[in-house]
């Protein structure tokens, strides 16, 4: 059994649960511990005790620790990518790429430990100088989702540690293997005992303990909007000091295809953004907003490309689209396909559930493309989080922009056009935290800010140098001779 890591020790959980391969439900990846609220409190206490020592460490000590983690992730990319594909269901190539990204993130934030700066300013008052510095916030609770089980933990854990915080990490309960593998590497990174803690378990146990304990100074969360709201309410309403919180939530991301778009580029962007990683990305292109003159050609080309997509075992080199992560998510996807049909949308391709592939029982779903939809339909308002996309026909660029922005979300958006004028107009006016021009809406770099607007995000951006805004607090010091 794989155990939790608390105060520098590997400890049994109160219970344990099997981790099931979604490509073959007969395959048990492993048995993983589950903590309760009491064990979560022990981890918080350990982090609270260890944090001052880590905060006092030198930039070189932090660099060495994070750089070593990044190096090991990169060296073990094939092994860890295979594990990730096996437990989560994204294709092996995507899984290896995710591990590489996690390694790059640790490498970047290792460098950030040596780039910590400050400001020295003259005061407006004679004889005084002003120092502006950044300090760690304290103990950071990290709650991550299942769709990127090593990259999202990396882009939260690495900056938290780089800036001198201690960490209590709760991964999604249905993908513990990648989280445990990352924790095992961190356990050998020569961090003071208690600086990093892994507490696997249910949200109602571990998650609530992190939200309600006044020793946790900050909580960073990625998941659904509904759960994000609960995180915010708990951080604000708890006894003692409020916790700062950072929320990355849902998306209903538009990809606009204008009349003058390069058709092959547009189809490539849509296939990648809507269906790769089985559509289980918060940045996925779930609304394909297509102007009238190119609409029919675009749909026909999409259907032809979708016919060539191979649904199968995530670790099979022939596979284009792996399984959905688990039975619950598969049910949600198929429920939304039924909703779309009832709303009057037409399935141009796909949407069939498959019980087995090559004799392997799994959570397989043929990617689905709806046409004849409008922006008021539930399938175009609510996040499905699966390989399901809708085409919305619009008259022109003006209607396309209005439709793209007509959503409660604002994470990522894209436009396909060969017009510099239209590209500039959409870059300026799309209401999203990230805009892609002739590129898929999904896929971001580790050294630049990640985050959205409206219902998609709350708080400072993740990744890049902007991560310091959440993981540090600013101190202003006045000095007289």
VMD Tcl script that draws the C-alpha trace (Angstrom):
set ca {
  {0.00 0.00 0.00}
  {1.17 3.53 -0.83}
  {1.06 5.65 2.32}
  {0.68 9.31 3.18}
  {3.71 11.47 3.94}
  {3.42 13.49 7.15}
  {6.20 15.20 9.14}
  {8.87 13.47 7.10}
  {7.46 9.96 7.66}
  {5.39 7.56 5.57}
  {2.25 6.72 7.54}
  {-0.75 4.48 7.01}
  {-4.10 6.08 6.32}
  {-7.28 5.45 8.25}
  {-8.61 3.54 5.23}
  {-7.37 2.69 1.73}
  {-8.81 2.45 -1.78}
  {-7.89 0.82 -5.07}
  {-6.77 2.97 -7.99}
  {-8.44 1.61 -11.16}
  {-7.12 1.84 -14.73}
  {-9.88 3.48 -16.85}
  {-8.51 1.75 -19.97}
  {-9.00 -1.67 -18.37}
  {-11.08 -1.74 -15.22}
  {-9.73 -5.20 -14.36}
  {-6.31 -3.60 -13.77}
  {-5.68 -2.21 -10.28}
  {-2.88 0.35 -10.39}
  {-2.35 0.11 -6.66}
  {-3.78 0.45 -3.17}
  {-3.52 3.99 -1.78}
  {-4.02 5.29 1.75}
  {-6.83 7.65 2.64}
  {-6.48 10.02 5.58}
  {-9.21 11.41 7.79}
  {-9.57 14.90 9.27}
  {-7.39 13.96 12.27}
  {-4.47 12.96 10.06}
  {-4.93 16.09 8.00}
  {-4.62 18.10 11.21}
  {-1.37 16.26 12.00}
  {-0.01 17.24 8.60}
  {-1.03 20.86 9.14}
  {0.70 20.87 12.53}
  {3.86 19.45 10.96}
  {3.85 22.07 8.22}
  {3.21 24.85 10.72}
  {6.19 23.73 12.82}
  {8.52 23.30 9.84}
  {7.72 26.46 7.89}
  {9.90 28.95 9.84}
  {12.98 26.80 9.26}
  {12.28 26.51 5.53}
  {11.54 30.24 5.31}
  {15.00 30.88 6.78}
  {16.73 28.62 4.23}
  {19.06 30.16 1.67}
  {18.10 30.63 -1.97}
  {20.76 28.05 -2.85}
  {19.16 25.44 -0.57}
  {15.78 25.99 -2.19}
  {17.30 25.95 -5.66}
  {19.08 22.66 -5.03}
  {15.92 20.98 -3.72}
  {13.61 22.09 -6.53}
  {16.19 21.57 -9.25}
  {16.77 18.01 -8.07}
  {13.03 17.30 -8.23}
  {12.83 18.73 -11.74}
  {15.82 16.70 -12.90}
  {14.38 13.45 -11.58}
  {11.01 14.08 -13.19}
  {12.66 14.67 -16.54}
  {14.90 11.61 -16.20}
  {11.93 9.38 -15.34}
  {9.51 10.83 -17.92}
  {8.84 7.49 -19.65}
  {8.18 5.58 -16.42}
  {6.05 8.27 -14.81}
  {4.24 9.03 -18.06}
  {3.25 5.36 -18.32}
  {1.93 5.48 -14.75}
  {-0.03 8.66 -15.45}
  {-1.60 7.24 -18.63}
  {-2.51 4.07 -16.78}
  {-4.32 5.79 -13.91}
  {-5.86 8.86 -15.63}
  {-6.45 7.77 -19.23}
  {-4.75 10.41 -21.37}
  {-2.65 8.97 -24.17}
  {0.89 7.92 -23.41}
  {2.39 10.72 -25.51}
  {0.28 13.31 -23.68}
  {1.12 11.75 -20.32}
  {4.87 11.81 -20.96}
  {4.48 15.42 -22.09}
  {2.74 16.25 -18.83}
  {5.58 14.78 -16.78}
  {8.07 16.80 -18.82}
  {6.04 19.90 -18.13}
  {6.08 19.16 -14.40}
  {9.85 18.82 -14.53}
  {10.19 22.10 -16.40}
  {8.00 23.82 -13.82}
  {10.22 22.69 -10.95}
  {13.28 23.81 -12.92}
  {11.74 27.23 -13.55}
  {10.86 27.81 -9.92}
  {14.28 26.58 -8.84}
  {15.57 29.52 -10.85}
  {13.04 31.84 -9.22}
  {14.64 31.17 -5.83}
  {17.75 32.95 -7.14}
  {15.79 35.78 -8.74}
  {14.03 37.00 -5.63}
  {14.32 40.76 -5.55}
  {13.16 43.77 -3.61}
  {13.12 47.54 -3.83}
  {15.01 50.25 -1.99}
  {13.38 53.67 -2.33}
  {13.93 57.10 -0.79}
  {11.14 58.24 1.50}
  {9.25 61.48 0.94}
  {10.38 62.35 4.48}
  {13.98 63.44 5.13}
  {16.33 60.91 6.66}
  {14.27 57.81 5.89}
  {14.65 55.03 3.33}
  {12.04 52.48 2.34}
  {12.59 48.76 1.74}
  {9.96 46.67 -0.05}
  {10.41 42.91 0.33}
  {8.42 39.71 -0.13}
  {7.98 37.04 2.53}
  {6.29 33.61 2.50}
  {2.66 33.48 3.59}
  {3.15 30.40 5.81}
  {1.37 27.07 5.38}
  {-0.27 26.55 1.98}
  {-3.06 24.02 1.47}
  {-3.00 22.63 -2.07}
  {-6.09 20.92 -3.52}
  {-5.73 19.58 -7.06}
  {-8.02 17.92 -9.65}
  {-7.72 14.63 -11.49}
  {-7.26 15.81 -15.08}
  {-3.58 16.84 -14.80}
  {-2.45 14.72 -11.85}
  {1.23 15.72 -11.92}
  {1.42 19.04 -13.79}
  {-1.15 20.95 -11.70}
  {0.37 19.77 -8.40}
  {3.78 20.82 -9.76}
  {2.68 24.33 -10.66}
  {1.31 24.81 -7.14}
  {3.88 22.96 -5.03}
  {6.97 24.35 -6.78}
  {6.21 28.07 -6.29}
  {4.94 27.47 -2.75}
  {8.27 25.88 -1.79}
  {10.36 28.30 -3.86}
  {8.99 31.23 -1.89}
  {9.57 29.62 1.53}
  {6.16 28.19 2.38}
  {5.34 24.78 3.83}
  {2.84 22.60 1.99}
  {-0.02 20.25 2.78}
  {-1.02 18.60 -0.51}
  {-4.36 16.90 -1.12}
  {-4.64 15.33 -4.60}
  {-7.88 14.19 -6.23}
  {-8.86 10.88 -4.69}
  {-9.30 9.04 -8.02}
  {-5.73 9.73 -9.28}
  {-3.40 9.18 -6.31}
  {-0.59 7.36 -8.14}
  {0.99 10.33 -9.93}
  {0.64 12.47 -6.80}
  {2.28 9.79 -4.68}
  {5.15 9.43 -7.16}
  {5.77 13.19 -7.03}
  {5.59 13.13 -3.24}
  {8.11 10.30 -3.09}
  {10.57 12.36 -5.13}
  {9.99 15.38 -2.88}
  {10.53 13.21 0.20}
  {14.16 12.76 -0.95}
  {14.78 16.43 -1.77}
  {16.38 17.25 1.60}
  {13.51 19.44 2.77}
  {13.15 19.91 6.54}
  {10.72 17.30 7.89}
  {7.17 18.62 7.65}
  {7.91 21.17 4.93}
  {6.05 19.02 2.42}
  {3.17 16.73 3.38}
  {1.01 14.44 1.24}
  {-2.45 13.69 2.60}
  {-4.54 11.57 0.26}
  {-8.22 11.34 1.09}
  {-11.74 12.57 0.50}
  {-12.65 16.21 0.18}
  {-15.10 16.07 3.06}
  {-12.29 14.85 5.32}
  {-8.94 16.26 4.21}
  {-10.22 19.16 2.12}
  {-12.45 20.55 4.83}
  {-9.67 20.23 7.40}
  {-7.43 22.39 5.21}
  {-10.15 25.00 4.77}
  {-11.11 25.26 8.43}
  {-7.74 25.22 10.19}
  {-6.44 28.70 11.08}
  {-2.85 27.46 10.80}
  {-3.33 27.24 7.01}
  {-2.60 30.72 5.71}
  {-3.51 30.16 2.05}
  {-5.45 27.65 -0.04}
  {-4.95 27.12 -3.77}
  {-7.65 25.08 -5.49}
  {-8.31 23.84 -9.01}
  {-11.63 22.16 -9.73}
  {-15.28 22.86 -10.41}
  {-16.91 26.25 -9.97}
  {-19.38 24.87 -7.41}
  {-16.61 23.50 -5.22}
  {-14.56 26.67 -5.75}
  {-17.37 28.73 -4.28}
  {-17.41 26.48 -1.21}
  {-13.65 26.92 -0.84}
  {-14.03 30.69 -0.97}
  {-16.86 30.72 1.56}
  {-14.91 28.51 3.97}
  {-11.73 30.60 3.71}
  {-13.69 33.78 4.41}
  {-16.04 32.43 7.05}
  {-13.77 30.33 9.22}
  {-12.82 31.21 12.78}
  {-9.65 33.20 13.21}
  {-7.85 34.96 10.36}
  {-9.31 34.54 6.91}
  {-7.18 32.48 4.53}
  {-6.15 33.93 1.22}
  {-7.47 31.75 -1.60}
  {-6.74 31.16 -5.25}
  {-9.35 29.46 -7.43}
  {-9.03 28.00 -10.91}
  {-12.41 26.66 -11.95}
  {-14.39 25.89 -15.07}
  {-14.38 26.99 -18.67}
  {-16.72 27.04 -21.65}
  {-14.07 28.10 -24.07}
  {-14.85 29.41 -27.56}
  {-12.83 28.79 -30.68}
  {-13.95 31.25 -33.34}
  {-13.46 30.23 -36.98}
  {-13.87 33.18 -39.35}
  {-14.64 33.05 -43.07}
  {-11.04 33.79 -44.06}
  {-9.48 31.14 -41.81}
  {-7.11 28.53 -43.17}
  {-9.44 25.50 -43.00}
  {-6.72 22.98 -42.17}
  {-5.37 25.18 -39.38}
  {-8.88 25.69 -37.97}
  {-9.69 21.97 -37.99}
  {-6.36 21.10 -36.36}
  {-7.01 23.67 -33.63}
  {-10.52 22.35 -33.03}
  {-9.57 18.67 -32.95}
  {-6.68 19.32 -30.56}
  {-8.53 21.75 -28.33}
  {-11.83 19.89 -28.15}
  {-10.82 16.23 -28.01}
  {-7.20 15.70 -27.00}
  {-6.79 14.58 -23.37}
  {-10.29 13.15 -23.94}
  {-11.63 16.72 -23.72}
  {-10.90 16.70 -20.00}
  {-9.17 20.09 -19.87}
  {-10.52 23.29 -18.39}
  {-9.09 25.03 -21.47}
  {-10.82 22.71 -23.97}
  {-12.61 24.22 -26.99}
  {-16.16 23.15 -26.19}
  {-17.86 25.88 -28.31}
  {-16.80 26.07 -31.96}
  {-18.22 29.36 -33.24}
  {-18.09 29.33 -37.03}
  {-19.12 32.05 -39.49}
  {-21.61 31.23 -42.21}
  {-19.45 31.10 -45.32}
  {-17.00 28.52 -43.95}
  {-19.43 26.62 -41.70}
  {-20.37 23.68 -43.95}
  {-16.79 23.07 -45.12}
  {-15.56 23.22 -41.55}
  {-18.14 20.71 -40.29}
  {-17.45 18.31 -43.16}
  {-13.70 18.50 -42.54}
  {-14.20 17.98 -38.79}
  {-16.28 14.85 -39.35}
  {-13.65 13.40 -41.68}
  {-10.89 14.04 -39.14}
  {-12.99 12.58 -36.31}
  {-13.55 9.38 -38.28}
  {-9.79 8.83 -38.16}
  {-9.50 9.26 -34.38}
  {-8.80 5.94 -32.68}
  {-10.42 5.46 -29.26}
  {-8.58 2.94 -27.14}
  {-6.20 2.01 -24.34}
  {-4.26 5.11 -23.30}
  {-0.95 3.23 -23.47}
  {-1.52 1.79 -26.96}
  {0.56 3.67 -29.55}
  {-2.36 3.48 -32.00}
  {-4.70 5.40 -29.69}
  {-5.69 8.99 -30.47}
  {-8.24 9.39 -27.65}
  {-8.03 7.54 -24.35}
  {-10.89 6.67 -22.01}
  {-12.82 9.03 -19.77}
  {-11.33 9.05 -16.26}
  {-14.04 7.07 -14.42}
  {-17.63 5.87 -14.45}
  {-19.00 9.05 -12.91}
  {-17.44 11.28 -15.53}
  {-18.59 8.97 -18.33}
  {-22.14 9.19 -17.02}
  {-21.94 12.98 -16.92}
  {-20.72 13.07 -20.51}
  {-23.45 10.79 -21.82}
  {-26.09 12.68 -19.83}
  {-25.07 15.89 -21.59}
  {-25.19 14.15 -24.97}
  {-28.79 13.18 -24.18}
  {-29.51 16.75 -23.07}
  {-28.13 18.08 -26.36}
  {-30.38 15.78 -28.36}
  {-33.43 16.81 -26.34}
  {-32.56 20.47 -26.87}
  {-32.68 19.92 -30.63}
  {-28.98 19.73 -31.44}
  {-27.92 17.21 -34.07}
  {-25.03 14.82 -33.63}
  {-22.90 15.12 -36.71}
  {-20.55 12.45 -35.41}
  {-19.81 10.24 -32.42}
  {-21.25 10.20 -28.93}
  {-21.42 6.41 -28.61}
  {-20.35 4.76 -25.37}
  {-18.21 1.65 -25.82}
  {-18.13 -1.00 -23.10}
  {-14.89 -2.59 -24.33}
  {-12.04 -1.92 -26.74}
  {-9.88 -4.86 -27.87}
  {-11.55 -6.93 -25.18}
  {-10.65 -4.49 -22.41}
  {-13.53 -3.10 -20.31}
  {-13.13 0.64 -19.82}
  {-14.79 4.03 -19.81}
  {-14.71 4.65 -23.55}
  {-16.63 7.35 -25.41}
  {-16.46 8.21 -29.10}
  {-15.79 11.98 -29.36}
  {-19.03 13.82 -30.16}
  {-19.67 16.80 -32.41}
  {-23.00 18.61 -32.20}
  {-24.26 20.93 -34.96}
  {-27.41 23.03 -35.35}
  {-26.88 24.46 -31.88}
  {-27.32 27.92 -30.42}
  {-25.58 29.61 -27.51}
  {-28.59 29.34 -25.20}
  {-28.50 25.54 -25.05}
  {-27.28 23.90 -21.86}
  {-24.58 22.08 -23.83}
  {-23.22 25.53 -24.71}
  {-23.66 27.07 -21.25}
  {-22.46 24.38 -18.85}
  {-19.07 22.71 -18.63}
  {-19.30 19.09 -19.80}
  {-15.62 18.22 -19.29}
  {-15.43 15.46 -21.85}
  {-14.88 14.85 -25.58}
  {-18.03 16.73 -26.57}
  {-18.03 19.91 -28.69}
  {-20.75 22.02 -30.30}
  {-20.69 24.03 -33.51}
  {-22.53 27.36 -33.36}
  {-23.22 28.98 -36.75}
  {-23.04 32.80 -36.79}
  {-23.41 35.40 -39.54}
  {-20.16 37.32 -39.26}
  {-17.20 38.31 -37.10}
  {-19.26 40.74 -35.04}
  {-21.79 38.07 -34.05}
  {-18.96 35.60 -33.47}
  {-17.30 37.90 -30.94}
  {-20.58 38.59 -29.14}
  {-21.35 34.87 -28.96}
  {-17.86 34.02 -27.74}
  {-18.17 36.49 -24.87}
  {-21.73 35.43 -23.96}
  {-20.71 33.04 -21.19}
  {-20.27 33.03 -17.42}
  {-16.73 31.75 -17.91}
  {-13.59 33.40 -19.24}
  {-10.58 31.11 -19.08}
  {-9.30 30.56 -22.62}
  {-10.46 31.55 -26.08}
  {-9.23 31.34 -29.64}
  {-9.70 32.74 -33.11}
  {-8.69 31.32 -36.49}
  {-8.22 33.99 -39.15}
  {-5.67 35.12 -41.74}
  {-6.59 38.78 -41.19}
  {-4.20 40.78 -39.03}
  {-6.96 43.34 -38.46}
  {-9.46 40.75 -37.22}
  {-6.83 38.95 -35.14}
  {-5.94 42.23 -33.42}
  {-9.62 43.02 -32.83}
  {-10.33 39.62 -31.25}
  {-7.17 39.73 -29.11}
  {-8.36 43.03 -27.69}
  {-12.02 42.19 -27.16}
  {-12.24 38.49 -26.24}
  {-13.19 38.35 -22.55}
  {-10.79 35.67 -21.39}
  {-7.60 35.38 -19.42}
  {-5.83 33.72 -22.36}
  {-6.30 34.26 -26.10}
  {-4.93 31.97 -28.81}
  {-4.63 33.10 -32.45}
  {-4.50 30.19 -34.94}
  {-3.58 27.86 -32.09}
  {-5.59 25.46 -29.88}
  {-7.24 26.96 -26.80}
  {-5.64 24.22 -24.70}
  {-1.89 24.16 -24.11}
  {0.08 26.76 -22.17}
  {3.71 27.42 -21.26}
  {5.05 27.03 -17.70}
  {6.87 30.38 -17.55}
  {3.91 32.68 -18.26}
  {0.72 33.48 -16.29}
  {-2.20 31.06 -16.34}
  {-5.73 32.04 -15.34}
  {-9.04 33.51 -16.42}
  {-11.84 35.94 -15.78}
  {-15.46 35.88 -14.66}
  {-16.46 32.49 -13.24}
  {-13.27 30.76 -14.31}
  {-10.75 32.17 -11.83}
  {-10.35 34.17 -8.67}
  {-7.17 35.55 -7.19}
  {-3.66 36.03 -8.56}
  {-2.48 34.17 -11.64}
  {-0.69 30.84 -11.49}
  {2.68 29.99 -13.04}
  {5.53 32.21 -14.13}
  {6.78 35.15 -12.09}
  {3.17 36.13 -11.35}
  {2.90 33.16 -8.96}
  {4.72 35.26 -6.36}
  {1.58 37.38 -5.95}
  {-0.19 34.49 -4.23}
  {2.62 32.69 -2.44}
  {4.20 35.77 -0.85}
  {3.12 38.78 1.13}
  {4.64 42.23 0.69}
  {6.38 43.99 3.58}
  {7.23 47.70 3.56}
  {9.99 48.71 6.02}
  {11.01 52.28 6.90}
  {14.60 52.74 8.05}
  {16.02 55.76 9.85}
  {19.80 56.11 10.42}
}
mol new
graphics top color blue
foreach p $ca { graphics top sphere $p radius 0.5 }
foreach p [lrange $ca 0 end-1] q [lrange $ca 1 end] { graphics top cylinder $p $q radius 0.2 }
display resetview
